[in-house]
């Protein structure tokens, strides 16, 4: 996966286009990710106890990985991700500044 949990990403399309945030969860099979505070949708909840009222709660929805771009921690620009192998290790690299991510 080119984008992992904890990465800072920029959203390329959708209602939050241009905003950036931290990835909180990645769904590998669906190729989607949750970004904190982005792509919020309203979810209606039922009252569970007697006397309690139902409410609308904002919940983050998953965004397709093709609509996210990784922000390089070194050059702080949105970039594509490449891979390099060093011995037995494989690590991600920034395509713009060639540094390890």
C-alpha positions as CSV (number, residue, x, y, z in Angstrom):
1,X,0.0,0.0,0.0
2,X,1.3,3.4,-0.9
3,X,-0.7,5.1,1.8
4,X,-0.6,3.9,5.4
5,X,-2.1,4.7,8.8
6,X,-0.6,7.8,10.3
7,X,0.4,9.4,6.9
8,X,-0.5,13.0,6.1
9,X,-2.5,13.2,2.9
10,X,-4.0,15.8,0.6
11,X,-7.5,15.2,-0.8
12,X,-7.5,15.6,-4.6
13,X,-11.2,15.4,-5.4
14,X,-14.6,15.5,-3.7
15,X,-16.3,18.0,-1.4
16,X,-13.1,18.4,0.8
17,X,-10.8,18.9,-2.2
18,X,-7.6,20.8,-1.3
19,X,-7.7,20.0,2.4
20,X,-5.2,17.8,4.2
21,X,-5.5,15.4,7.2
22,X,-4.1,12.4,8.9
23,X,-5.1,8.8,7.9
24,X,-6.7,7.0,10.8
25,X,-7.5,3.7,9.0
26,X,-6.9,2.0,5.7
27,X,-9.1,-0.6,4.1
28,X,-6.8,-2.7,1.9
29,X,-9.3,-4.8,0.0
30,X,-11.7,-1.9,-0.8
31,X,-8.7,0.4,-1.5
32,X,-10.2,3.2,0.7
33,X,-9.0,5.2,3.7
34,X,-10.5,7.2,6.6
35,X,-9.0,10.7,7.0
36,X,-9.6,12.4,10.4
37,X,-12.2,15.2,10.1
38,X,-12.7,14.9,6.4
39,X,-15.6,13.5,4.2
40,X,-18.0,13.8,7.2
41,X,-21.5,12.4,6.6
42,X,-24.6,12.6,8.9
43,X,-25.7,9.4,10.6
44,X,-29.1,9.2,12.3
45,X,-29.1,7.4,15.6
46,X,-32.1,5.9,17.4
47,X,-32.9,6.7,21.0
48,X,-31.6,3.7,23.0
49,X,-33.1,4.5,26.5
50,X,-36.5,5.7,27.4
51,X,-36.7,9.5,27.5
52,X,-33.5,9.8,25.3
53,X,-33.8,11.6,22.0
54,X,-32.5,10.5,18.6
55,X,-29.8,12.6,17.1
56,X,-27.7,13.2,14.0
57,X,-24.0,12.4,14.4
58,X,-21.2,13.4,12.0
59,X,-19.1,10.3,11.1
60,X,-16.1,10.2,8.7
61,X,-16.7,8.2,5.5
62,X,-14.0,6.3,3.6
63,X,-12.3,8.0,0.6
64,X,-10.9,6.1,-2.3
65,X,-7.0,5.9,-2.3
66,X,-6.9,7.3,-5.9
67,X,-8.3,10.6,-4.5
68,X,-5.5,11.0,-1.9
69,X,-2.0,12.2,-2.4
70,X,0.8,11.6,0.2
71,X,2.4,14.7,1.7
72,X,6.2,14.2,1.9
73,X,7.4,14.9,5.5
74,X,10.7,16.4,4.1
75,X,9.6,18.7,1.3
76,X,6.0,19.0,2.6
77,X,4.5,18.8,-0.9
78,X,1.9,16.3,-2.2
79,X,3.8,13.7,-4.1
80,X,3.6,10.3,-5.7
81,X,5.2,7.3,-4.0
82,X,8.0,5.2,-5.3
83,X,9.8,2.2,-3.8
84,X,13.4,1.4,-3.3
85,X,15.1,-1.7,-1.8
86,X,18.0,-1.4,0.6
87,X,19.3,-4.9,1.3
88,X,16.4,-6.9,2.6
89,X,14.2,-3.8,3.3
90,X,11.8,-2.2,1.0
91,X,10.8,1.5,1.7
92,X,8.7,4.2,0.2
93,X,10.3,7.3,-1.4
94,X,9.1,10.7,-2.5
95,X,9.1,11.1,-6.3
96,X,9.9,14.9,-6.0
97,X,12.8,15.1,-3.5
98,X,13.9,11.4,-3.7
99,X,13.9,11.1,0.2
100,X,12.7,8.2,2.2
101,X,9.1,8.6,3.5
